[in-house]
Amino acid sequence: MEKQELEIMRHSCAHVLAQAVQQLFPGTKLGIGPAIDNGFYYDFDCKTQFTPEDLKKIETKMKEIIKARQPFERKEMSKAEAKEFFTKRGETYKLELLEELQDGSITVYINGDYADLCRGPHLEHTGKITNFKLSGIAGAYWRGDEKRPMLQRIYGLCFGSKDELNAYIKQQEEAAKRDHRKLGPELDLFTINDNVGPGLILFQPKGGMLRRVLEDWIKDENLKRGYDLVVSPHIARLHLFEVSGHAGFYSDSMFHPMEVDGEKYQIKPMNCPFHVEIYRSHLRSYRDLPLRFSELGTVYRYERSGALHGLLRVRGFTQDDAHIFCTPEQVEDEVKQCFDFAMHIFKTFGFEKYSVELSTRDPQHPEHFTGDIKDWDRAENALKHVLETNNIPYTTHAGEAAFYGPKIDIKVMDAIGRLWQLSTIQFDFNLPQRFDLEYVASEGRQRPIMVHRAMFGSIERFIGVIIEHYAGWFPLWLAPVQIKLLTLTDAQIPAAKAVADKMRAAGLRVEVDTRPEKLGLKIREAHLERIAYTGIIGAKEAENGTLTIRLKDGKNLEALPVDEVIAKMKEEVASRSLKNLLA
């Protein structure tokens, strides 16, 4: 089914959903109900709190409406007629939407006893709707405004074929098992605490260890590629963000300033102005360029509480940020290095598939963009050339570049086929201009080209993504606990502690479970904690200096000498293998 046809069916399905809800729950007022990726939703103001059991009833009623093959009838109305029409129906939210429409552009779609303010188009009749399923309930503020009423949103799925629908449902079931908001607390990686505040993450010791491994790795990878590590403060004078333009263009996403010694200070939403000031701290020569400043910089942005989502959408997060200052002649090499860096990361973490999107300016509206048109052309050509010479398929989004520069976004596909936005390579012609950046060239002072670059995106978001990608079963080099030693009786406690000390001395992360519990319980708990290797120490193992290794699939290996286990684990960690070498 063509994309446009599918969107029309999904939109028609949203109308049938709303019709079914109003028939089952009289007095329900309608919000909005668009088609979305994978389906549709509708927002309702209903006195009854919807339950999963209600979804089943609503779905049954929808099937009755579909079976009735009700025609979708389009009616044009004047604004006055539409106001009268929806006033009689008690649709206060539709009346508010009407106020924003121009007379002469108002259409209403009617099927059966249902009517909706809608541009359309729709299917010929309800009987053409196929392959749908209601999928969930959520809260949604009217018009996305926390000061407006909270409505109930019912989501539905709709696909062109039954096989596509069933495949998506299966994917969603697997996604629910992998949900980082569930696994994170279960694996004791992180928590979110009301006393601390929404969107602010508390990393537990195991999460702290995972974070440390990731941060150390990305810092080392930056150093290998000629980046200089810099550090900037969490706050600065508001004036810095006024110069950068963030205080004007980005104020809705910034926390309110604080006053210090009679002057306004701002908690930082971005690292880039700080890196610009580091560049400005010395007079730079063309011989100094490129300069590559890298920072794991924690920033704070205001997000509506309804938009917060575990580690993926937070208010405080640490970006693996870098800013490159280079000459025009160096641009393409720098872009290629950034892209190669992203590919190295994806391979290391086992992301085998990805998609690339190139956002460019709209040539019809040059006034919407800042900077020299020659720099824009050079930047866009560099991005395209790097992709094309590497035979990388990409989608171009003309006119979707930010006003300050074109960019590449790279989305990776996880183990169950979902795409996640990770790496970005973004030009910025705005900040060098606002801060009057220069370097000394042979022909006089010139303005450097500035490139923003993030590989993980943010540490928090990346951790959320890999929790779901691995379903909590991290590769050994990333695992907060790499092996857990289990004793059968108290008699093996000294041997277990000696093995643990030897492993820690070898740089491995180990825990010991010496509780006087049954071995089966200990094994089950280690499995639930997603421990890759469980080492069992009974009387024979303690006497012979061996370990019986249990793998995550439940298989037990023959007893191995402790030194051999340590050597194999060290090899697995050093190679950053995605497979368990002991298996």
Protein Blocks (a to p, Z undefined) as FASTA:
>chain_A
ZZklmmmmmmmmmmmmmmmmmmmmghiacfbddddehiacdddddfbdcdfklmmmmmmm
mmmmmmnopacddddddfklmmmmmmmnopaklmmmmmmpcehiaccddehjbccddebj
adfblklpghiadfbdcdddehhiakbccdddddddddfbfklmmmmmmmmmmmmmmomk
lmmmmnomaccdfkloghiacddfklmmmmmmmmmmmmmmmmmnopacddddfbdcfklm
mmnommmmmmmmpccdddeehiacdddfbfklmmmmmmmmpccdfklpccdddddddddd
dddfklggcjllcfbdcdddddddddfklmmmmmmmmmmmmmmmmmmnopabdcdddddd
dfklmmlpgcjfklmmmmmmmmmmmmmmnopacdddehiacfkbccdddddddfkopacd
fbdcdddfklmmmnopacddfkbccddddddddfklpaklmmmmmmmmnnopacfklmmb
lbdcddfblmlmmmmmmmmmmmmmnopacdddfbfcdfklmmmmmmmnopabacdddfkl
mmnopacdddfkopacddddfklmmmmmmmmmmnopabdfkZZ
